[in-house]
């Protein structure tokens, strides 16, 4: 496949520029603009990567940009979901790295082109690797090895969460929980409860309130088996309460207060949250009643304001 005539000279200038390395000789070139944080850690085959990019012709004409849309692009390496240059070029990048990719049309859109891209056009992509997540297939044969692997996922998840990489943290916590699903010893049951408490938190941060509640309840049910995990139990229940409040499910919050399977010490630890929930319920009901009265008199009322259920300054469940 030949380059279109207008690109030949420009492409050759990049190919002979010592600042560019040849990922594939005379086909795919790369220059690092900004080095990444961990230069020895690049995505493996099948990893899901998230990038920002701007695509242009060699004359500078822009044809696409995730930055303009403010919408990072995600794909899985090695699955032919993107052009060949991306599968091979982005696989060389580490998180935080920004690079310039120059590609021959055989690594882009070929003879036919695509949309605003002419046939046989060489292309340039300014790409920034925002994140990647490995597809985790590990499942050790013995319980002992699975326990160690689960602890590793817990620690890695906490690190990622503290770096505000919530999706990647969630994947670690979910894998850690999966590794212990068939393990019934006390230590492993407690570890699962912590892991589920952390997935509950991650789902809340990601605004998946329903899954937050589901995982929180699973953590609660495990913790009811123990009398020495009151602090963790109260932390998980507070997350569930916060999720209920986001949905104005006040009756579900009140039901927690009346749940006899939650011991008195835990009830005392969550009492302030219960009180705040009742205050919010009264506020919401008062607003609704007032709004109804105003509507009946052909007047309007501003929308209901919720009390603070901030997602800031929350921490993972500790080891």
URFEN-V500170 format. One record per residue. PSI is psi as a letter, one per 40 degrees, with the letter a starting at -180 (none if undefined). Layout:
PSI, PSI
This chain:
h, i, i, i, d, e, e, d, d, d, d, d, d, d, d, e, h, e, e, h, i, h, d, h, h, e, d, h, i, h, h, h, d, h, i, i, d, g, e, e, h, i, i, i, h, e, i, h, i, h, i, i, i, h, h, i, i, e, e, e, h, h, e, i, h, d, d, d, e, f, g, i, h, h, i, h, i, e, e, f, e, i, i, d, d, d, d, d, d, d, e, e, i, i, h, e, i, h, i, h, h, h, i, i, d, e, e, b, e, a, d, d, a, h, b, e, h, i, i, f, h, i, i, h, h, h, h, h, h, d, i, i, h, i, h, h, e, h, g, i, d, i, d, d, d, d, d, d, d, d, d, d, d, d, d, d, d, d, d, d, d, e, e, f, g, d, d, d, d, d, d, d, d, d, d, d, d, d, d, e, d, e, h, e, i, d, d, d, d, d, d, d, d, d, d, d, d, d, d, d, d, d, d, d, d, e, f, g, d, d, d, d, d, d, d, d, d, d, d, d, d, d, d, e, e, i, e, f, f, d, d, d, d, d, d, d, d, d, d, d, d, d, d, d, d, d, e, f, g, d, d, d, d, d, d, d, d, e, h, e, e, h, i, d, d, d, d, d, d, e, d, d, d, d, d, d, d, d, d, d, d, d, d, d, d, d, d, d, d, d, d, d, d, d, d, d, e, f, i, i, h, i, i, h, h, i, i, h, f, i, e, i, f, i, i, i, h, i, none
